[in-house]
């Protein structure tokens, strides 16, 4: 369901012109704290000390007035999802920050599928169990462990595997070496992310090998400009597929 697989598929096709095996950076964000949700978690811990009315009567109303953006992680998307995830239990905050639908909207859509209710409860219970198994850790470490146990093996790796194998290319992920991942998890979150700088430890190590403008450039998601394509190249196709008459059926 992620259009980013198209980018991986195209890149794998380019690699296939000369090579059959390639190295990837899969695992870097999960073990070095590279996702924006880790920064959001830090901010949320500070924001919890603010009076609730600031969110309810100031930040949330302002977020609703920000125009919709179409780039990677636009401001309106980040702010609305931050407010949404801020109010959910700790073990569900990651999903609250990353999903496109608010919990109420999701429940409304699925109200006719009662068999899904138990599945949702089981999933939430599963996430809570993993999160609590790292109870003695720093909140960022607990979030990282949750992502390592779910998002990485359930989404990131199958996504890479399918896109590359469709092009007959084999991807290897050196950052997922068992001994290395155990070693990386022995470091505290404060060592991996300093002053809200994502992957600060990896960046410090990389300074010996790469130019600073490469290491400290703005984070970019590996995806395709779906919103732009919907408005331009594939506009007619989307209009045809999502015609109201068809959706009403």
Steps between C-alpha positions, in 0.01 A plus 500: 500500500806727508584672168863511618534142374490648147816697570676191636385301197638758255828530689537121510451495123782752461726288724414185303662648188844429653462314828299218657569581867489837679537635853221698671477725804192321637516507879679832528193696605380227736828449687648851483170689562453658159122537471320827568283317754802480731529878491123523556532270802759729656287808436192321639682426827566874539154604378329283762596763758298767318141575609246296293311813388804611294454196276120516497453872443822612331713236328221275371285782353809648334596164349158478333560831322834402342454438124551141384852434373602256229869444568668240721366531855332843454452720807123453522535119493772496767322740734158333474649154551709620792188629677318176414777277633559715806172392659523121448667242730879480475505165318262632231666837447706377204188395310323819603782707353532308175150396392295722272167448677404620846385216734138618483503499120648152491233366738226658287632344181528155658173501694338259252783248540453375854748216454771767473429632850666203667792522257557865590488418873744211453737725304492770766560239771793360302657847465451569871669172594808578290519856630474393864764229454750789482350668807831591664630680192494863396170590323687544170661158540160344562362665188803384301458143625133504403589618149779240472258221590209609278554769235844381388430126444132543414527783251846641415676171423216331303460823305869502402504127434201502266610805303854364446406139426255619234814625326704187591727701729601378845530761774725455803454706819834519689350721773278206601790275594393333825808591702492858371132554585554368852797733538302799372215427740747511788541875447253732668260717302677811628816384323321431172300824484645818647324839500219359283751406228392169348767230462758727663728206591498364145568847362795545733646168384435589135697827521818298455382367164246737340467875428301697759249623240408135435480403867300801619273558203125517558335160549319374189247221486560228241169529321331643192310833465159334515297817561667672205439200274133489605461863396689472171614188315241258643220750568262354239562145624427593861186684394381188324579258785358723775189611317227562763258269322745210537583578862133502597474136395 
